Amino acid sequence: MMFNLFFSLAGVRGVAVITILALAPGVRAQTATIAVNDPRPLAKAADELERLSGVPIHYEDVRYSYASDVVDVTDQVARPEARAKNPNLRVLIPRGGDLSAAPDLDKATGKVKNLDAALAGLLSAHVGKGLPGVYAANNVNGVHIIVPSKVLQTDGVLQPVSSVFEKPTSFPFQSRTLLETLEIILAAVSTESGYKVSLGTAPLRLLAQTTVSLGATNESAQSVLLRLLANSPAALSYRLFYSPSQHYYLFNLHVVGGLEPPHPPAIPTGNASSVGGSSKYIKR
């Protein structure tokens, strides 16, 4: 089944550790050290920072295209029968590694004191490690989003890039479920960007049971998406992962505080049907 493959890939190098160091008595602050090792260390670190802050931190992959920014894990995840059927099958994932940050916490609440500063430190550490892509952290009316800024192209030249969610979208104002509206937005982004954006892991019951009245007229998909998520009864956070093998995106959505094992997010890989199964959604 596809989600077994996704889970195995999530564990290729998925390690996260948080250490909290208390300061002297009377000082209303302490420091948390976040240390991760993952194919997508920035996304993994964002997960940990989200736990420490209790605030949604959205994340979007860069579109990996430079050969040295990806790793071939075909031998680790592809079944022998799939390799025999398709000798050219390749499963590529981002070249990850270690990443750490040390955000300050409020001693009274245990929460991150300054999330903007914490994210800036995390992005700086990401660049310092020479990990794939350069990212920016946007604060949109208190909503935090890590978005692509620059990435190495196939020729090895670093070029500015932007989020696929910057593409415009339009659809009639109407009452729909959150799930129906989300599917409309993802379909519009797929059409406008030329890259398929599929729904991966998501709290489907919540999405299917919550109704929202929403429409858009030539509005950025990012703006519409944030308006949609604001209508959820539970705080939601998304991860947009890009497959360097098949050149498509997987959109994962989780309830903040709900990123606990054994339900890691779905990871885009090679052609799911040729690797070992297919499924429209990975449910949680």
N, C-alpha and C positions, 0 to 999 in steps of 0.2 A: 504494500500500500504506500501511497506517496508520502504520507506523513511520517512513516518510519524512516524513509530516506531523509526527509527534512530534519528529523530529530537527530539522526546520526551526523548530518553535516553541522548542525548547531553545536555538536559536541566535539568537532574537530580540534578546536582550541578554545573552548568556551569556559574560561575561569574568571571569577570575580571575587575580590576580597575587599572588605571594608574594615578598617581599623580606626577606632575613635580614641583620640588622646585628650585627656582632660588637662586643663591648665591649673594654675595655682588656685587655692580656695579663694572665693570672693570674686574671681574673674568670670564674667558672664559670657564666656565663649570657650569653645573647644574646637579641635581640628579633627576632621575625618580624612583618612587616607584611602582613596579609591585606587585599587590596582586590578587591572583586567588583562586578560590574554585571550584574544578572540579574532576570528577572521574579519570582524567589524568592530574593532576596539572602541571606536567613538560611539557607536550605537550601544554597545555593552556598558560603557561608562555612563552614558546618558540614562540607561536603565537604573543604575545604582544612584546616580544623582537625583533621579526622579523619586526613588524610594526615600532618600534623605530629606527631600524638600516637600514631598507630598503634592507637588505641582506637576501637571502634564508637561513633558518635554518632547515635542515631536521631532522626528529625525528622518532625513531623506538622503539616500546614497548619491554619490557622484555616479556618473555613467562611465564605468571602467572600460578603457579601450587600449591602454598601453600594456604591452606584453608583460613587463616586469611588475605590473600592479596586480596581477592575478596569479593563481596557483592552480595547477591541474590536479584534481583529487579523484579522477575517474577510477583509478585502481582501488581507491579506498571505499567507494560508495556504489559503483555500478555492479550489478549482478552479472555473473559469467554468461548467462543466457542472453542478456541484453547486449553485452560486448560481442558475442558471437553473431547476433542478428545485425548489429550495426557496428562494424569495426572502427568506423570513424567517430563514434560517440566520444564526446569530451565533456566533462563536468568541471567548470572553472568556478573558483570562488575568489573573493578579494584576498590579496596578500595582507594578512593581518599582523598581529604582534602584540607587544606589551604597551600599555598606556596607563599612566597614573596621574592623579591630581589630589590636591589637599584642600578642599573647601572648608571654610570656617563655619562652625555651627553655633547657634545660640544655646548657651548652656541650660537655660530655663526650658526651652521647647524641644531641643535636640534637632531642630530643623536648620537647613542652610540659611545663613544670615543674608547673603547677597547672591542671589541666583545668577544675575547677569555677570558678576565678577567671577563666579565659579565656572560658568560656561566659557568665559573668555580665557580663563586659565587652562581649561580642558582643551580648547581649540589650539592654544599656543603650544601645549605639550604635544598635541597630535602633529603639528607641523615640525616641531623639534625632533620628533622621532622619525621623520621622513616617511610617514605612512601615506598610503594613496589618497590623493585629493586634498584640496584646501576648502575649508568650510567657514561659514559665517553663522552667527547666532542672532536671530532676529527676535525682537520683543514687540509683538503686535498687540497693543492694549493689554499687556500682562500675559499674553500667550507666547510661550517660548518655542522657537522652531530652529533646528539646526539644518541649514540648507547648503547645497553645493555652491562653491564660489569659483574654484579653478580645478582643473584636472589635466593630467598629461594625455595628449592625444596619441594616436598610433605612431606618429613620428617622433614622440618624446618631447614635444614642445608643450609647455604649460599654457593653457588657454582659459580665458574666463568662460564660465558656464552658468546656467540658471536652472531653477527648479522646473520640472515639467508642469507643476501646478500653477505656474505663472501664465499658462495658456488660458485664453478666454473661454467662457462657457455660457450658454444660454439655454434655458428651458422654462416652460410655463409655470407660473405660480399655481400651486395646487397642494392639496393635502395628501401626503403619502407617508409611508413608514420611513424611519431613518434608513433602513436597509435599501428600500427602493430608491430613495434620493441619493444615497451613496453610490449605488450602481449607476445611476444616471451621470453623476459627476465623473466617476472613473471611466465610463464609456466615452464621455466628451473629451477627457484628457487623452485617452488612447487615440481618438480620431485626430485631435488637433496637434498632438506631438509626434504621431507616427510610431509611437512605442506602446505596445499593449500594457495596460495596467490592470491587473487582476486582483480580486479580493482573496486574501489568504486567511490567517487566523482572525477571528472576530467573535465578540459576544453576540451571537446571532439572535438569541432569544430577546435580549434587550433591544437590538436594532429592529427586529420584526414586530415588537409589541409597542414601540413608541412611535407616535404620529407627530409629524411636523408639517407646517404649511410654509413652503419655500419655493422661490423661483429666482431666476437670474437673467440678466440681459447684458451680454458681452462683458461679464464680470470675471475677474481672475478666478480660476478654480480654487486657488488657495483661500481667497476670501470667502467663497461660497462654502468650502469645506469647513472653515472655522466657524461660520454661522451655523452650519449643520451640527457640529459637535457641541456647540454651546446649548443646543436644545436637548441634549441627552440628560436624563435624570442622574446619571453617574458620570464622573469625570473620565474622559477618554483620551487616550494618547495613541498616536500612530507611528509606525515605522514603515518607510518606503524603501524596499530592498531591490536592487537591480541585479539581474542575471547577466554576467559577462559571457555566458555560454550561448544563451538563446535571445539575448537582447530584449528582455521584457522586465516589467516591474511587478513586484508583489507587495500589495498594500495590507499590512497587518494592523489590527486595531485591538487595544486592550483597555480594560478598566484600570485606572491608576491604582497601584497597590496590588494588582492581580497578576504580576509577572513572576509567579512562583513555579518551580518545577512541580510536576513533570510536564508542563505545558509550555515549552519554548515557542517562540514565533516561527512561522514557516519561513524557510529559506529558499529563494529561487535557485534552481539548478539547471540541469540540461532538460531535454524533452522528457517530461514526466512519464509519458506513456512508454517510451523506449527504455527508461531506467527502471521502472517497476511500478506502474499503477497510475491512476488519475483520479482527481477529485476536484469538484468546483471550489469547495471551501474546506478548510481545516477548522473544525468547530472546537470551541472551548466553552 
